Amino acid sequence: MYRLIFLFIISSFASAWAAANAQHEPRKVFDDPSAYSSLTKIVEKVTERDTAGIVGLLHSDFHQTDGAADELAQLLDTIPDGDLNFEMFFAENRVGMGEYAGVPIYFAAYESATENGFVQLNLAVAPENEVCCVGTYMNVIPSDVRPSTYNDLTFVGKGWLHFLVAILAVVVIGLTVFTGIKCAVASDTARKWLWVPFVLIGLWGVTFNWTTGELAPSFMTISDTGFHVSLIQFKLLGVSATTVGAFHPWIVEIGAPVGALIYWLFPGLRKRKEIIPEIESLE
């Protein structure tokens, strides 16, 4: 039975890890397929480092901005030397704001390996005069690592602290689930309705930024905006991993399995009290 419990814990953790790194299919995101062809034309001109060609594919507002062409040329100069072969790794439907409120915007991120590392190309296109589409945004970001994997929840390029945090997460989940099942089936445990949820919840612990490797206590946070304290904090099964998007890091939070530890370290608190019947004396 315990072997099955162990296998269940490992398989659940592996499934969650795989789901966290599920592949994003950027070629199936946009609701207007013509946006992809417009982006492809711009990418081809960027690959050729053709400033004039890119200018011809941009929104009319660009042509009315003084010095915009020079800024575009400077942006292209930041691309590392070598042949480029951009591949899209992220796409997202967005909506314009302000004077362009309600206008659909198609954002895409590309990456390419170069002789001196990698380069990330961010592009956005939008309809002009109800015809899709023209370029509205472009940014180039040189990088030492592959941009599409920078925020992945994997061990590639990670250090010993990442392995330690992963092992601790497995241990906390394993201890929490195992203790919860043991508590539920044990015949000598009193007030199971209270013990089981107490065991399955982790309290304050630590937060770990999987991208930067920053480790911090979850009980208190010190930032430029002030000092924050979390008086109450719960983690189901003691561990959580969250992110807000493809360009944001995974934050792994590990809570202290206080309930599970108390269950094993202080058995007197959970055991049923034996009631010894009184025997009347015959004297």
C-alpha positions in Angstrom: 0.0 0.0 0.0 2.8 2.4 0.9 4.5 1.7 -2.3 1.3 2.6 -4.2 1.1 5.9 -2.3 4.7 6.7 -3.1 4.2 6.0 -6.8 1.0 8.2 -6.8 3.0 11.1 -5.3 5.8 10.8 -7.8 3.4 10.5 -10.8 1.3 13.4 -9.6 4.4 15.6 -9.2 5.7 14.5 -12.7 2.3 15.3 -14.3 2.2 18.7 -12.7 5.8 19.4 -13.9 5.0 18.4 -17.4 1.8 20.5 -17.5 3.8 23.5 -16.3 6.1 23.2 -19.3 3.4 22.4 -21.9 4.2 23.6 -25.3 2.6 26.9 -26.5 1.4 26.7 -30.1 1.8 30.2 -31.4 0.6 29.4 -34.9 -2.9 28.7 -33.7 -3.4 31.8 -31.5 -4.5 34.7 -33.8 -8.1 35.0 -34.8 -7.0 36.6 -38.1 -4.6 34.3 -40.1 -3.5 37.2 -42.3 -1.6 38.6 -39.2 0.9 35.8 -39.5 1.8 36.7 -43.1 2.2 40.3 -42.1 4.6 39.3 -39.3 6.5 37.0 -41.6 7.2 39.9 -44.1 8.6 42.0 -41.3 10.7 39.2 -40.0 12.2 38.6 -43.4 13.2 42.2 -43.7 14.7 42.1 -40.2 16.7 39.0 -41.2 18.1 40.9 -44.1 18.7 43.9 -41.9 16.7 45.9 -44.5 15.7 49.2 -42.7 14.0 50.6 -45.7 12.1 47.4 -46.3 10.8 47.4 -42.7 9.8 51.0 -42.9 7.5 50.2 -45.8 5.6 47.6 -43.7 5.0 49.9 -40.7 2.0 51.9 -39.6 1.5 55.4 -41.1 2.1 57.0 -37.6 5.7 55.8 -38.0 6.3 57.9 -41.1 5.0 61.0 -39.3 7.5 60.7 -36.5 10.7 62.6 -36.8 13.8 60.5 -36.3 11.9 57.2 -36.3 13.9 55.7 -39.2 17.2 56.5 -37.4 15.9 54.8 -34.2 14.9 51.8 -36.2 18.4 51.6 -37.8 20.0 51.8 -34.3 17.7 49.0 -33.1 18.8 46.7 -36.0 22.4 47.4 -35.1 21.9 45.7 -31.7 21.3 42.4 -33.4 24.4 40.2 -33.0 26.5 39.4 -36.2 25.8 36.2 -38.1 23.1 34.5 -40.0 19.6 34.8 -38.5 16.8 32.2 -38.6 13.9 33.5 -36.5 11.3 31.1 -35.2 8.1 32.2 -33.4 7.8 30.8 -29.9 4.9 33.0 -28.5 1.8 34.7 -29.8 -1.0 36.6 -28.1 -4.1 38.5 -29.1 -4.2 42.0 -27.6 -6.4 45.1 -27.8 -5.3 48.7 -28.3 -5.8 51.4 -25.8 -6.4 55.2 -25.8 -7.1 56.5 -29.3 -6.7 52.9 -30.6 -9.1 51.4 -28.1 -10.7 48.2 -29.4 -8.3 47.8 -32.3 -7.0 44.2 -32.4 -3.3 43.9 -31.9 -1.3 40.7 -32.8 1.8 40.3 -30.7 4.5 37.7 -31.4 7.9 36.8 -30.1 10.7 35.2 -32.1 14.1 33.9 -31.4 17.2 33.1 -33.4 20.6 31.6 -32.6 23.6 33.8 -33.6 27.4 33.4 -33.5 27.5 35.3 -30.2 24.4 33.9 -28.5 20.7 34.4 -29.1 18.5 37.3 -30.0 14.8 37.8 -29.2 12.6 39.7 -31.6 9.2 41.1 -30.4 6.8 42.3 -33.0 3.2 43.6 -33.1 1.0 44.2 -36.1 -2.5 45.7 -36.3 -5.1 46.6 -38.9 -4.9 50.0 -40.6 -8.0 51.3 -42.4 -9.6 47.9 -41.5 -7.0 46.1 -43.5 -4.7 43.6 -41.8 -2.0 44.3 -41.0 0.9 46.8 -40.6 3.7 46.8 -38.0 3.1 48.8 -34.8 5.8 47.7 -32.5 9.3 46.1 -32.7 12.0 45.4 -30.1 15.2 43.5 -30.2 16.8 41.8 -27.1 20.2 40.1 -27.4 20.5 37.2 -24.9 23.0 34.7 -23.7 20.4 32.0 -23.3 17.6 30.8 -25.6 14.7 33.2 -24.9 11.9 30.6 -25.3 13.4 28.5 -22.4 14.5 31.4 -20.2 11.5 31.1 -17.8 10.9 27.3 -18.2 10.4 25.3 -15.0 13.3 23.0 -15.9 16.8 22.3 -14.6 18.6 23.4 -17.8 21.2 26.0 -16.8 20.2 25.9 -13.2 22.4 25.5 -10.1 22.4 23.3 -6.9 19.9 25.5 -5.2 17.2 24.7 -7.8 17.8 21.0 -7.2 17.6 21.5 -3.4 14.3 23.4 -3.7 12.9 20.7 -6.0 13.9 17.9 -3.6 12.4 19.8 -0.7 9.2 20.3 -2.6 8.9 16.6 -3.3 9.7 15.8 0.3 7.0 18.2 1.6 4.4 16.9 -0.8 5.3 13.3 0.0 5.2 13.8 3.7 1.9 15.8 3.5 0.1 13.3 1.3 1.4 10.2 3.1 0.6 11.6 6.6 -2.9 12.6 5.4 -3.7 9.1 4.2 -2.2 7.6 7.3 -4.3 9.9 9.4 -7.5 9.1 7.5 -7.1 5.3 7.8 -5.6 5.0 11.3 -8.1 3.7 13.8 -6.4 5.2 16.8 -6.6 8.8 15.6 -9.2 11.0 17.3 -11.0 14.0 15.6 -10.0 13.0 12.0 -12.2 15.7 10.6 -9.8 18.2 12.2 -6.5 16.4 11.8 -6.7 15.5 8.0 -7.2 19.1 6.7 -4.6 20.3 9.3 -2.1 17.8 7.9 -2.8 18.5 4.2 -2.1 22.3 4.6 1.4 23.9 4.7 1.8 27.1 6.6 4.4 29.9 6.1 7.5 28.9 4.3 9.7 30.2 1.5 9.2 31.5 -2.1 11.7 30.7 -4.8 12.1 32.5 -8.1 12.9 29.7 -10.5 14.4 32.1 -13.1 16.6 34.3 -10.9 17.2 31.8 -8.1 16.1 34.3 -5.5 15.0 32.7 -2.2 12.9 34.6 0.3 10.7 34.0 3.3 6.9 34.0 2.5 6.0 35.3 6.0 7.5 38.8 5.3 8.5 40.7 2.2 10.7 43.8 2.0 10.6 45.9 -1.1 10.9 49.5 -2.3 7.3 50.0 -1.5 7.6 48.9 2.1 7.5 46.0 4.6 4.7 43.4 4.2 3.7 40.6 6.6 1.4 37.7 5.7 -0.3 36.9 9.0 -2.2 33.9 7.5 -0.9 31.8 4.6 -1.9 28.3 3.5 -0.6 26.0 0.8 -2.6 22.9 -0.1 -0.2 19.9 0.1 2.4 22.3 1.2 3.7 23.4 -2.3 2.5 25.6 -5.2 4.1 26.9 -8.4 2.6 29.8 -10.3 3.4 32.2 -13.1 1.4 35.0 -14.7 2.6 34.5 -18.3 5.2 33.3 -20.7 7.5 36.3 -20.0 7.3 36.0 -16.3 9.2 33.6 -14.0 7.7 30.6 -12.1 7.4 31.3 -8.4 7.7 28.1 -6.3 6.3 28.4 -2.8 7.0 25.7 -0.2 5.0 25.9 3.1 6.1 24.3 6.3 4.2 21.0 6.9 3.5 21.9 10.5 0.4 19.6 10.8 2.3 16.6 9.4 5.3 17.2 11.7 3.0 17.6 14.8 1.2 14.4 13.8 4.4 12.3 14.0 6.3 14.1 16.7 3.5 14.4 19.2 1.4 11.2 18.9 -0.2 11.9 22.3 -2.2 14.8 20.8 -3.9 12.6 18.2 -4.4 9.3 19.8 -7.8 8.3 21.2 -8.0 8.2 25.0 -8.7 4.6 26.2 -11.7 4.4 28.5 -11.0 1.8 31.2 -14.3 0.6 32.7 -14.6 0.7 36.4 -15.0 -2.7 38.1 -17.1 -2.6 41.3 -15.4 -4.3 44.3 -17.1 -7.4 45.7 -16.1 -6.5 49.2 
